[in-house]
Amino acid sequence: MNFLFSKWSGAQLGLPPVGVLVIDAILVAFLLYCAYTDSTRGKIYNKVTFPAMALGLILNGVFGGWTGLGWAFLGWCVGMGIQWVPYSMGLAKAGDVKLLAAVGALKGWAFCGFGFLYGAAAFGLLWIPKLMKSGEMKAVGNNLKGYLQTAAVTQSVPDAPEPTVRRYAPWGLGLVIGFLIALILERLTGRPTWIQF
């Protein structure tokens, strides 16, 4: 298992360049479709997430053998795990969980993790100005402050606060932007981050 965590990209895992190219093409098409449906309909559909998960497992297995299949499955688990906590707290929708799981199956654990972080930053940059303009940012801040104070005083995880923003925020669109950033970085540096470990 440690061997699988030491590989940050399909190329590092030993996938042939054609395999990496095919997986990247599928990833981009999948992400663009999800960005479109999430921003226009507020949904990420099972009809694309489940096939993307299956293709990630199958293609990594075909191009990388059992090691590739294990690496893709580890990526799927990491993607599912990252988004499961926000989903269970009611902060994300099931489509977002499946989006991350599909990306993890296609591109592995590191790509999924770093892309998620870039996506969270992109979502904030997209959404915070809208909240400030509508005057809802103060309520969000107060909500977060109350949550953290309760957690600090009680030394336990309080129930998720009631949402102060009632309109739909396309979290999936932020994630897609983050994954595209990770893909560009992977193409430039050979890994989905500029940080060297």
QUIMOCOR-V562299 format. One record per residue. N is the residue number from 0. PHI is phi as a letter, one per 30 degrees, with the letter a starting at -180 (none if undefined). OMEGA is omega as a letter, one per 20 degrees, with the letter a starting at -180 (* if undefined). NEAR is the number of other ideal C-beta (glycine too) atoms within 10 Angstrom. Layout:
n->{N/N}
phi->{PHI/PHI}
omega->{OMEGA/OMEGA}
near->{NEAR/NEAR}
This chain:
n->{0/1/2/3/4/5/6/7/8/9/10/11/12/13/14/15/16/17/18/19/20/21/22/23/24/25/26/27/28/29/30/31/32/33/34/35/36/37/38/39/40/41/42/43/44/45/46/47/48/49/50/51/52/53/54/55/56/57/58/59/60/61/62/63/64/65/66/67/68/69/70/71/72/73/74/75/76/77/78/79/80/81/82/83/84/85/86/87/88/89/90/91/92/93/94/95/96/97/98/99/100/101/102/103/104/105/106/107/108/109/110/111/112/113/114/115/116/117/118/119/120/121/122/123/124/125/126/127/128/129/130/131/132/133/134/135/136/137/138/139/140/141/142/143/144/145/146/147/148/149/150/151/152/153/154/155/156/157/158/159/160/161/162/163/164/165/166/167/168/169/170/171/172/173/174/175/176/177/178/179/180/181/182/183/184/185/186/187/188/189/190/191/192/193/194/195/196}
phi->{none/d/e/d/d/d/c/c/b/d/d/d/d/j/d/d/e/d/d/d/d/d/d/d/d/d/e/d/d/d/d/d/d/d/d/d/d/d/d/c/b/i/b/c/d/d/d/c/d/d/d/d/d/d/d/d/d/d/d/d/d/d/d/b/i/d/d/d/d/d/d/d/d/d/d/d/d/d/d/d/d/e/c/d/d/e/d/d/d/i/c/b/c/d/d/d/d/d/d/d/d/d/d/d/d/d/c/j/d/d/e/d/d/d/d/d/d/d/d/d/d/d/d/d/d/d/c/e/e/d/d/d/d/d/i/d/d/d/d/d/d/d/d/d/d/d/d/d/d/d/d/d/d/d/h/b/d/d/d/d/d/d/d/c/c/c/d/d/c/d/e/d/d/d/d/d/e/d/d/d/d/d/d/d/d/d/d/d/c/i/b/d/a/d/d/c/c}
omega->{r/r/a/r/a/a/a/a/r/r/r/r/r/r/r/a/r/r/r/a/r/a/r/r/r/r/a/r/r/a/a/r/r/r/r/a/a/a/a/a/a/a/r/a/r/a/r/a/a/r/r/r/a/r/r/r/a/a/r/r/r/a/a/r/a/r/r/r/r/r/r/r/r/r/r/r/r/r/r/a/a/a/a/a/r/r/a/r/a/a/r/r/a/r/r/r/a/r/r/r/r/r/r/r/a/a/r/a/a/r/a/a/a/r/r/r/r/r/r/r/r/r/r/r/r/a/a/r/r/r/r/a/a/a/a/a/r/r/r/r/r/r/r/r/r/r/a/r/r/r/a/a/a/a/r/r/r/r/r/a/r/a/r/r/a/a/a/r/a/r/r/r/r/r/a/r/r/r/r/r/r/r/r/r/r/r/a/a/a/r/a/r/r/a/r/r/*}
near->{6/5/10/17/13/9/21/21/19/28/15/14/23/14/25/12/10/9/19/19/12/16/22/16/10/18/22/14/12/22/25/12/16/27/21/12/19/24/13/10/11/13/13/26/14/11/8/18/23/13/13/23/22/12/19/28/20/14/22/28/17/13/21/20/13/8/16/24/19/18/28/30/18/19/29/24/15/23/30/19/16/23/26/14/10/15/18/11/12/11/13/20/19/13/22/24/21/24/30/30/26/30/34/31/31/28/29/32/23/23/27/29/21/22/31/22/15/22/26/14/14/20/20/12/11/15/18/12/11/13/19/12/9/11/8/15/17/11/14/17/12/12/16/12/11/12/15/11/11/14/12/8/9/9/6/7/10/13/9/13/15/7/12/15/15/6/8/11/15/20/23/26/23/24/28/28/20/23/30/19/19/27/19/12/19/24/12/9/14/11/20/27/19/9/9/6/6}
